[in-house]
């Protein structure tokens, strides 16, 4: 019997089953966790995918030619402004319309002078629309610290520069606006614009239109608006109210004087029967009120200005000049013949310094082509400190002594002279003026030149200061610069830059009074450094740039010349007496002894001393009569720091004024302080410029004594009177003290005067 083989299935053990089950559960658990996490992040993943898609779409759109900027629409402004705005928009908006930054573009557009407000809109697919609110020109003005005429809007914002080619005939010009670079200037300009608005409204409302008679409006004085009549030199002061009534009244007076209407004498109660003879010289009509007027005439008239009152008051009588004291015997010398002063031609100059006063008298040679020194005087100064008269009696006595010496040499008396002015109180600034040529054929006349200089010198000054000199630097005719004399040239716009020298009125009058008390008329006052430059500088030095330094007793003066004109002046409170005081204090000696040591052994540059000279012993008499020894090396160490202080201040001043690297011809030293040994060498080392000592020249008869630099100012004053100015028709702006001088001069020239 056969047996069947059976197969028995072996079941895995429980341990093996557990192991297999674990092997299966582990991968299933990990896979489920990942999917669960992804499912939880499904929203964020969808946003990421959406953003990536949109970014790709946006990038594709910006690179698409469909959205390229093709058109720029500008509305709300004039075509020339619209063209400039469109050009700017296209420059700053290259590429796609979608990438243009509208806030940045709007900010750039609103920074333009002609744009008050800008609004920008995208118009898909390829257009940018710009809506402009344009600033409208309101007044043509002359503004401080800006060259040329500028257009202002009603808010006082500078829009553009006036261009005669595109803007045509200039309208009424407004001058006297302050600089718009500070808040105070902008605030004052807004007040000036309000005055201008009130004035133009009142003039346009008048019949006939008074605005057509006005050439320019001066708004520099907020309390007194002044206008210049067209085609004339007459200036009318209107105050700050009742403009229409006052200008109507002033024009009525001017017209009546021009047509010699005798009825004006009765209506205005003018007491001067020569009013019609004075009419051509009428200069200013000051409307004190709508019923009261003051007339000022040109200084060439022998009589003072007349004053009339419409209300019937009598005119104010002319004020006589102060009495002049004349010594019984001429000027204190029996050898002087005062009556010869007017018969003998002469020129006289007075250099009233802090330590020395010098006077020079020159007479013409027989052919009168040149002048020669005929007499001079040199005495110690009294009553003067740092260029200021502190005692009129002592200053008068100083001038008397100096005058006596000079007149004794020439043999006759003088009654007029030209004086110098210096001191820390003297200040200077540069001005700029612009006017439109008034002549129809556009030929520049002397009147135009005078007008533009008056515009340039119309600066705001304190009530106690006056203008001493107005020196033209250069003229500009229709943007052609570098013109020295524009008389007879053709142009539409005339500009000038001037150098204005100012001084306290009392300081100038005290110098004049000191001379007037001796019967001497001061014809003019000139800055001392400018007079010294006339006697020492050559034409090449004036043209290519040079600085002249006048080291006086207590004041050091600086003047910079370039392109033939003065560009900068300054004063420093250090002079030769400071060297003397340093020696007197250091050695405890008297001032005369210190002055002797300075002049005999002083040196401010130690390398100039020979080794043997450095050890040289000097006998010094100290206070109390005691004697002590001093080496020249120690003396040099006492003086050199003071000299370095002088040139350090000059260097800083030149740097501040911007002329440090523009002085091709170097430095010229004048004055008594320049004679101190080592001064030129020290200046050359510190300033890195060629330096020379300036000696006066230009007159015959300059002796060896007068050929020293301390006489440069006195001789330069003579030369300033001899040499006619390059533009003799340029008249300086008058100040109160100059009118005072003119009155005294006319008093002495009158045949009925006491003298």
C-alpha positions in Angstrom: 0.0 0.0 0.0 1.4 3.2 -1.1 1.8 6.1 1.3 0.9 9.8 0.3 3.4 12.4 1.2 1.8 15.4 2.8 3.2 18.9 3.0 2.7 20.9 6.2 2.6 24.6 6.0 4.8 26.1 8.5 3.2 29.3 10.0 5.6 32.1 11.0 6.0 32.7 14.6 4.4 35.5 16.4 7.7 37.3 16.6 8.2 37.1 12.9 4.7 38.3 12.3 5.3 41.3 14.5 8.6 42.1 12.7 6.9 41.9 9.3 4.0 44.1 10.4 6.4 46.7 11.7 8.4 46.7 8.5 5.2 47.4 6.6 3.8 50.1 8.9 6.9 52.2 9.1 7.1 53.4 5.4 3.3 53.9 5.3 3.4 56.2 8.4 6.2 58.5 7.0 4.5 58.8 3.6 1.3 59.9 5.1 2.9 62.6 7.3 4.5 64.3 4.2 1.2 64.4 2.4 -0.6 65.7 5.4 2.0 68.5 5.8 1.7 69.4 2.1 -2.0 69.4 2.4 -1.9 71.9 5.3 0.4 74.2 3.3 -1.8 74.1 0.2 -3.0 77.8 0.6 0.5 79.2 0.9 1.7 77.0 -2.0 -1.1 78.3 -4.2 -0.3 82.0 -3.3 3.4 81.4 -4.1 2.5 79.8 -7.4 0.1 82.7 -8.1 2.7 85.4 -7.3 5.3 83.7 -9.4 2.9 83.6 -12.2 1.9 87.2 -11.8 5.5 88.3 -11.6 6.4 86.5 -14.7 3.4 88.0 -16.4 4.4 91.5 -15.2 8.0 91.1 -16.3 6.7 89.9 -19.6 4.4 92.9 -19.9 7.2 95.4 -19.0 9.4 93.9 -21.6 6.7 93.9 -24.1 6.7 96.5 -26.9 3.0 97.0 -26.3 3.6 99.1 -23.1 6.6 101.2 -24.3 6.1 104.9 -23.6 5.3 106.5 -26.9 3.3 109.6 -26.2 3.5 112.4 -23.5 0.6 114.8 -23.3 1.3 118.1 -21.5 -1.5 120.5 -20.8 -2.0 123.6 -18.7 1.1 125.6 -19.8 2.5 127.5 -22.7 4.1 125.7 -25.7 7.8 126.5 -24.8 7.3 125.3 -21.2 5.4 122.2 -22.5 8.3 121.3 -24.8 10.7 121.5 -21.9 8.5 119.4 -19.6 8.0 116.8 -22.3 11.7 116.6 -22.9 12.3 116.1 -19.2 9.6 113.5 -18.9 11.1 111.5 -21.8 14.6 111.7 -20.3 13.5 110.4 -16.9 10.9 107.9 -18.2 12.8 105.6 -20.6 11.4 102.1 -21.2 8.0 100.8 -20.3 5.1 103.0 -19.1 4.6 100.6 -16.2 8.0 101.2 -14.7 7.7 105.0 -14.4 7.8 106.3 -10.8 5.1 108.9 -10.7 6.0 110.5 -7.3 9.6 111.0 -8.3 8.7 112.4 -11.7 6.1 114.7 -10.1 8.7 115.9 -7.6 11.2 116.6 -10.3 8.7 118.5 -12.4 7.6 120.7 -9.4 11.2 121.6 -8.9 11.2 123.5 -12.2 11.0 127.3 -11.8 7.9 127.6 -14.1 5.9 124.7 -12.5 3.8 125.4 -9.4 2.0 122.0 -9.3 2.1 118.9 -11.5 -0.4 115.9 -11.8 0.7 112.8 -13.8 -1.7 110.0 -15.0 -0.9 106.8 -16.9 -3.1 106.0 -19.9 -2.6 102.5 -21.1 -1.0 101.2 -23.1 1.6 103.8 -24.1 0.6 107.4 -23.0 1.6 109.6 -20.0 -0.6 112.6 -19.3 1.0 115.6 -17.4 -1.3 118.4 -16.1 0.7 121.5 -15.2 -0.2 124.5 -13.1 2.2 127.1 -14.4 3.7 130.0 -12.6 3.0 133.3 -14.4 5.6 136.1 -14.6 4.4 139.0 -12.4 7.2 141.5 -12.2 10.6 142.0 -13.9 13.0 142.6 -11.0 16.6 143.1 -10.0 17.5 140.8 -7.1 20.5 140.9 -4.8 23.1 138.1 -5.4 21.7 137.4 -8.8 23.2 138.5 -12.1 20.9 140.0 -14.7 17.1 140.7 -14.5 14.8 138.0 -13.4 11.1 137.3 -13.6 9.2 136.8 -10.4 5.7 135.3 -9.8 3.2 136.6 -7.4 4.8 134.6 -4.6 8.3 136.0 -5.2 9.7 132.8 -6.7 12.3 133.4 -9.5 10.9 131.9 -12.7 13.6 132.7 -15.3 16.1 135.2 -16.4 15.0 138.1 -18.6 16.0 137.6 -22.3 15.5 140.6 -24.5 15.6 138.4 -27.6 12.6 136.3 -26.6 10.8 138.6 -24.0 10.9 141.7 -26.3 10.6 145.2 -24.9 11.2 145.2 -21.2 8.3 146.3 -19.0 8.5 148.5 -15.9 11.5 147.3 -13.9 11.4 146.8 -10.1 14.7 147.1 -8.2 15.7 146.7 -4.6 14.6 143.1 -4.0 16.6 141.2 -1.3 18.3 137.8 -1.8 15.8 134.9 -1.8 18.4 132.6 -0.2 17.3 133.3 3.4 13.9 133.5 5.1 14.3 137.1 6.0 14.9 138.1 2.4 11.9 136.2 1.2 9.7 137.7 3.8 10.8 141.3 2.8 10.3 140.4 -0.8 6.7 139.4 -0.2 6.1 142.8 1.3 7.8 144.5 -1.7 5.5 142.5 -4.0 2.5 143.7 -2.1 3.7 147.3 -2.5 4.3 146.7 -6.2 0.8 145.2 -6.6 -0.8 148.2 -4.9 1.3 150.6 -6.9 0.5 149.0 -10.3 -3.2 148.7 -9.5 -3.4 152.4 -8.5 -1.4 153.5 -11.6 -3.4 151.4 -14.1 -6.6 152.7 -12.6 -5.6 156.3 -13.2 -6.5 158.4 -16.2 -4.3 158.8 -18.2 -2.4 155.6 -17.5 0.5 156.6 -15.2 2.2 153.3 -15.6 3.3 154.3 -19.1 5.4 157.2 -17.6 7.4 155.0 -15.3 10.8 153.6 -16.2 11.6 151.7 -13.0 10.3 151.2 -9.4 12.7 151.2 -6.5 11.4 149.0 -3.7 14.6 148.9 -1.6 13.1 151.2 1.1 9.9 149.6 2.3 8.8 153.0 3.8 9.5 155.0 0.6 8.7 153.6 -2.8 10.5 155.6 -5.5 9.9 155.6 -9.3 11.9 156.9 -12.1 10.1 158.7 -14.9 10.6 157.4 -18.4 13.1 159.2 -20.7 14.3 161.4 -17.8 16.5 161.4 -14.7 13.8 162.5 -12.4 13.0 160.3 -9.4 9.7 160.6 -7.6 9.4 159.5 -3.9 5.9 158.2 -3.2 6.1 156.9 0.3 4.0 153.8 0.8 0.4 155.0 0.3 -1.8 157.3 -1.9 0.4 156.3 -4.9 -2.0 157.6 -7.5 -2.7 161.0 -6.0 1.0 161.6 -5.3 2.3 160.5 -8.7 -0.4 162.6 -10.5 0.7 165.6 -8.4 4.4 165.0 -9.2 3.8 164.6 -12.9 1.7 167.8 -13.0 4.6 169.6 -11.4 7.2 168.2 -13.8 5.0 168.9 -16.9 4.4 172.5 -15.7 8.1 173.1 -15.2 8.9 171.7 -18.6 6.4 173.9 -20.5 7.2 176.9 -18.3 3.7 177.3 -17.0 3.8 180.3 -14.7 0.6 179.4 -13.0 2.5 176.8 -11.0 4.3 179.6 -9.2 0.9 180.7 -7.8 -0.6 177.3 -7.1 2.4 175.8 -5.5 3.6 179.0 -3.8 7.2 178.7 -5.1 9.2 181.6 -3.8 12.2 181.1 -6.1 11.8 183.1 -9.3 14.5 181.1 -11.0 12.5 177.9 -10.8 12.3 177.6 -14.6 16.1 178.0 -14.9 16.5 175.2 -12.4 13.9 173.0 -14.1 16.5 171.2 -16.4 18.4 170.2 -13.3 15.5 168.8 -11.4 16.6 165.5 -9.8 14.1 164.3 -7.2 10.5 165.1 -6.4 9.8 163.9 -2.9 6.0 163.7 -2.2 5.9 164.2 1.6 2.2 163.8 1.3 -0.5 164.2 -1.3 -0.4 168.0 -0.6 3.3 168.6 0.1 6.3 168.2 -2.1 10.1 168.7 -1.8 12.1 169.4 -5.0 15.8 168.5 -5.1 18.0 169.8 -7.9 21.4 168.8 -9.3 24.4 169.9 -7.3 25.7 172.0 -10.2 23.1 174.7 -9.2 24.6 177.6 -7.2 21.4 177.7 -5.0 20.1 175.1 -2.6 17.0 173.1 -3.5 13.6 174.9 -3.2 10.8 173.6 -1.1 7.2 174.2 -1.8 4.0 173.3 0.0 0.7 173.0 -1.8 -1.2 174.0 1.2 0.1 177.6 1.1 3.1 177.4 3.6 6.1 179.4 2.6 9.1 177.6 1.3 11.8 176.7 3.8 14.8 179.1 3.5 18.1 177.6 2.5 20.3 176.4 5.4 23.7 178.1 5.5 26.8 176.1 6.0 28.5 176.1 9.4 30.8 179.1 10.1 34.4 178.6 9.0 37.2 179.9 11.3 40.0 181.6 9.4 43.2 182.7 11.3 44.1 186.4 11.0 47.4 185.9 9.4 46.6 183.4 6.7 47.4 180.0 8.1 49.8 181.1 10.8 52.6 182.3 8.7 53.3 185.9 7.5 55.0 184.5 4.3 51.7 183.0 3.1 49.7 185.0 0.5 46.1 183.6 0.5 45.1 185.8 -2.5 47.4 183.9 -4.7 45.6 180.6 -4.1 43.1 181.1 -6.9 45.6 182.7 -9.3 48.1 179.9 -9.2 46.9 176.5 -10.4 47.6 173.8 -7.9 46.5 170.4 -6.6 46.8 169.5 -2.9 46.4 166.2 -1.0 46.1 165.4 2.7 47.0 162.0 4.1 45.6 162.1 7.6 47.2 159.0 9.2 47.2 157.7 12.7 50.8 158.4 13.4 51.9 160.9 10.7 50.0 163.5 8.7 51.4 164.4 5.2 50.4 167.0 2.8 51.6 167.5 -0.8 51.1 170.5 -3.1 51.7 170.1 -6.9 51.7 172.7 -9.6 51.8 172.2 -13.4 55.0 172.5 -15.4 55.0 175.3 -18.1 53.4 173.1 -20.8 50.9 171.7 -18.2 51.4 168.3 -19.6 52.8 167.1 -16.3 52.7 168.2 -12.7 55.5 168.6 -10.3 55.7 168.5 -6.5 56.1 172.1 -5.3 55.8 171.7 -1.5 55.0 169.2 1.2 54.6 168.8 4.9 55.1 166.0 7.4 54.2 166.2 11.1 53.2 163.8 13.8 49.4 163.2 14.1 47.4 164.2 17.1 43.7 163.6 17.7 43.5 160.6 15.4 43.2 157.0 16.4 43.0 154.2 13.9 42.0 156.5 11.1 39.2 158.2 13.2 39.2 161.8 14.4 38.8 161.6 18.1 39.6 165.3 18.8 38.7 167.9 16.2 40.8 170.6 17.9 44.0 168.4 17.9 43.3 167.3 14.3 42.9 170.9 13.3 46.2 171.8 14.8 47.9 168.9 13.1 46.6 170.0 9.7 47.6 173.6 10.5 51.2 172.6 11.2 51.4 170.4 8.1 49.8 173.1 5.9 52.2 175.7 7.2 55.2 173.6 6.2 53.9 173.0 2.7 52.7 176.5 2.0 56.0 178.0 3.2 57.7 175.9 0.5 55.3 176.9 -2.4 54.9 180.6 -1.3 51.1 180.8 -1.5 48.1 179.6 0.4 45.6 176.9 -0.7 41.9 176.6 0.0 41.0 173.2 -1.5 42.5 169.7 -1.2 41.7 166.0 -1.5 41.9 163.9 1.6 42.3 160.2 2.3 40.0 157.9 4.4 41.0 154.8 6.3 40.0 152.9 9.4 38.2 149.8 10.6 34.9 151.6 10.2 35.4 151.6 6.4 33.7 148.7 4.7 33.1 147.7 1.1 30.9 145.5 -1.0 30.3 144.7 -4.6 27.0 145.7 -6.4 25.4 144.8 -9.6 22.9 146.8 -11.7 20.9 146.2 -14.8 18.9 148.7 -16.9 17.3 148.7 -20.3 18.8 151.1 -22.8 16.3 154.0 -23.0 17.3 155.4 -26.4 15.2 154.2 -29.3 18.1 153.6 -31.6 19.7 151.5 -28.8 22.8 153.6 -28.5 24.1 153.8 -24.9 24.3 157.3 -23.6 25.9 158.8 -20.5 22.4 158.9 -18.9 22.1 155.2 -19.3 25.5 154.6 -17.7 24.6 156.9 -14.8 21.3 155.1 -14.4 22.9 151.6 -14.3 25.5 152.8 -11.7 22.8 154.3 -9.6 20.9 150.9 -9.8 24.1 149.0 -8.8 24.7 151.4 -5.8 21.1 151.2 -4.5 22.1 149.1 -1.5 20.5 149.0 1.9 22.7 150.8 4.4 22.1 151.8 8.0 21.1 155.3 8.6 24.5 156.3 10.0 26.5 155.1 7.0 27.1 156.7 3.6 28.7 155.8 0.3 32.2 157.2 -0.1 33.0 155.9 -3.6 31.3 153.8 -6.3 34.0 152.3 -8.6 32.8 150.6 -11.8 34.5 147.3 -12.4 33.2 146.3 -15.8 30.1 146.7 -18.0 28.1 144.1 -19.8 26.2 144.9 -23.0 23.7 142.2 -24.0 25.8 139.5 -22.3 29.1 140.8 -23.8 31.3 141.3 -20.7 34.7 142.9 -20.1 33.7 146.3 -21.4 35.4 149.3 -19.8 33.5 152.1 -21.3 30.2 151.4 -23.1 29.5 154.9 -24.2 28.3 155.0 -27.8 27.9 151.2 -28.1 24.6 149.6 -29.3 22.6 147.3 -27.1 19.3 146.6 -25.4 20.5 145.7 -21.9 23.3 147.4 -19.9 24.8 145.8 -16.8 27.6 146.9 -14.5 29.4 145.5 -11.5 30.7 148.1 -9.0 32.8 148.2 -5.9 31.1 150.3 -3.2 33.1 151.8 -0.3 31.0 152.9 2.7 31.9 154.8 5.9 30.0 156.3 8.8 28.8 159.7 7.9 30.1 161.2 11.1 33.6 159.9 10.6 33.8 161.5 7.1 32.3 164.7 8.4 34.8 165.0 11.2 37.7 164.9 8.7 36.0 167.5 6.6 35.2 169.7 9.6 38.8 169.6 10.9 39.9 171.1 7.5 37.0 173.5 7.2 37.8 175.1 10.5 41.1 176.3 8.8 39.2 177.6 5.7 40.1 174.5 3.6 37.5 172.9 1.4 37.8 169.1 1.1 36.8 168.4 -2.5 36.7 164.6 -2.2 37.5 161.7 0.1 39.3 158.7 -1.3 40.2 155.4 0.3 43.8 155.5 1.2 44.8 152.1 -0.2 43.2 153.0 -3.6 45.2 156.3 -3.7 48.4 154.4 -2.9 47.6 152.0 -5.7 47.3 154.9 -8.1 50.9 155.9 -7.3 52.6 152.5 -7.2 50.8 149.9 -9.4 51.5 149.5 -13.1 48.9 148.9 -15.8 50.0 145.3 -16.1 49.7 144.7 -12.4 46.2 146.1 -12.4 45.2 143.9 -15.4 46.7 140.5 -14.4 45.9 140.7 -10.7 47.8 142.1 -7.8 47.1 143.0 -4.1 48.4 146.2 -2.5 49.0 146.2 1.2 49.4 149.5 3.0 50.9 149.0 6.4 50.2 152.2 8.3 50.7 153.2 11.9 47.6 151.5 13.4 45.8 150.2 10.3 46.8 147.9 7.5 44.8 148.3 4.3 44.3 145.7 1.5 43.1 146.3 -2.0 42.9 143.7 -4.8 43.0 144.7 -8.5 42.2 142.5 -11.4 41.2 143.2 -15.0 42.0 146.9 -14.5 39.6 147.5 -11.6 39.5 147.2 -7.9 37.7 143.9 -6.9 38.1 143.8 -3.1 39.2 146.0 -0.2 39.6 145.3 3.5 41.0 146.8 6.7 42.9 145.2 9.6 43.5 146.7 13.0 47.3 146.0 13.1 50.1 148.4 12.1 53.6 149.6 12.7 52.9 150.9 16.2 52.1 147.4 17.3 55.7 146.4 16.7 56.8 149.4 18.7 54.5 148.5 21.6 55.7 144.9 21.6 59.3 146.1 22.1 58.3 148.7 24.7 56.4 146.0 26.7 58.9 143.3 26.3 61.9 145.5 27.3 60.0 147.8 29.6 61.4 150.8 27.8 59.8 154.0 26.7 57.9 154.2 23.4 60.5 156.6 21.7 63.3 154.3 22.7 61.4 151.3 21.3 60.7 153.1 18.1 64.5 153.9 17.8 65.4 150.3 18.3 62.8 149.1 15.8 64.0 151.5 13.0 67.7 150.9 13.7 67.9 147.2 14.4 64.4 145.6 13.9 64.0 142.6 11.7 61.0 140.2 11.3 62.6 137.4 9.3 65.4 135.6 11.2 67.0 133.9 8.1 68.1 137.4 7.0 70.3 137.8 10.0 73.9 136.7 9.7 75.2 134.4 12.4 77.4 137.2 13.7 74.5 139.6 13.7 72.3 137.3 15.7 74.7 137.4 18.6 75.2 141.2 18.3 74.4 142.9 21.6 72.3 146.1 21.7 72.3 148.6 24.5 68.7 149.4 25.5 67.7 152.1 27.9 64.9 150.8 30.0 62.4 152.7 32.2 64.1 154.6 35.0 67.3 155.2 33.0 68.7 151.7 33.5 70.6 150.1 30.7 70.4 146.5 29.6 71.8 144.4 26.7 69.7 142.6 24.1 70.7 140.4 21.2 69.3 141.0 17.7 68.1 137.4 17.6 65.9 138.0 20.7 64.6 141.3 19.1 63.7 139.4 15.9 61.8 136.8 17.9 59.8 139.6 19.5 58.9 141.2 16.2 58.3 138.2 13.9 55.1 136.9 15.5 53.4 140.3 15.0 54.4 140.4 11.3 53.2 136.8 10.9 49.9 137.9 12.4 49.4 140.6 9.8 50.1 138.4 6.8 48.0 135.6 8.4 45.0 137.8 8.5 45.7 139.0 4.9 46.0 135.4 3.7 42.7 134.4 5.4 41.0 137.4 3.9 42.2 136.6 0.4 41.1 133.0 0.8 37.6 134.1 2.0 37.3 136.5 -0.9 38.5 133.9 -3.4 41.6 135.8 -4.7 44.4 133.6 -3.1 45.2 131.9 -6.4 44.4 134.8 -8.7 47.2 137.3 -8.0 49.5 136.6 -10.9 51.4 139.9 -10.3 51.9 139.2 -6.6 51.9 141.6 -3.7 52.9 145.3 -3.5 53.8 146.7 0.0 53.4 150.4 0.8 53.2 152.5 4.0 55.8 153.1 6.6 55.5 149.7 8.1 56.7 148.0 4.9 60.2 149.5 5.6 60.8 147.2 8.5 63.6 144.7 7.6 62.3 141.3 6.5 58.7 142.3 5.8 58.9 141.5 2.0 60.7 138.2 2.6 58.3 137.0 5.3 55.3 138.0 3.1 56.7 136.1 0.2 57.2 133.0 2.3 53.8 133.0 4.0 51.7 134.0 1.0 53.7 132.2 -1.7 53.6 135.3 -3.9 56.1 137.6 -5.5 56.4 140.6 -3.3 57.9 144.1 -3.9 58.1 147.4 -2.1 55.9 150.0 -3.9 57.5 153.5 -4.3 55.4 156.4 -5.6 55.9 157.6 -9.1 54.0 159.7 -11.7 55.0 163.2 -10.6 58.0 165.3 -11.4 60.0 166.7 -8.5 59.7 163.7 -6.3 62.8 164.0 -4.1 64.6 161.2 -2.3 62.6 162.0 0.8 59.3 161.6 -1.1 60.3 158.4 -2.9 59.6 156.2 0.2 56.5 154.1 0.4 54.9 156.1 3.2 54.3 158.9 0.7 52.4 156.7 -1.7 48.9 157.7 -0.5 49.6 161.5 -0.5 51.1 161.4 -4.0 48.4 159.0 -5.2 45.7 161.5 -4.2 47.4 164.1 -6.5 47.5 161.6 -9.3 43.8 160.7 -8.8 43.0 164.4 -9.4 45.4 164.7 -12.4 44.5 161.6 -14.3 40.9 161.7 -15.6 38.9 158.7 -14.8 38.5 156.3 -17.7 34.8 157.2 -17.7 34.5 160.8 -16.8 30.7 160.6 -17.2 30.4 158.1 -14.3 29.0 160.1 -11.4 29.1 158.6 -7.9 26.0 158.2 -5.9 25.5 161.2 -3.7 25.3 160.8 0.0 24.3 163.3 2.7 27.9 164.3 3.6 28.7 164.8 -0.1 25.8 167.2 -0.4 27.2 168.9 2.7 30.6 169.3 1.1 28.9 170.7 -2.1 27.1 173.3 0.0 30.3 174.4 1.7 32.1 174.6 -1.6 29.4 176.8 -3.1 29.5 179.0 0.0 33.2 179.7 -0.5 32.9 180.2 -4.3 30.1 182.8 -3.8 31.4 186.4 -4.3 29.6 187.5 -1.2 31.3 184.9 1.1 33.3 186.0 4.0 36.5 184.5 2.5 
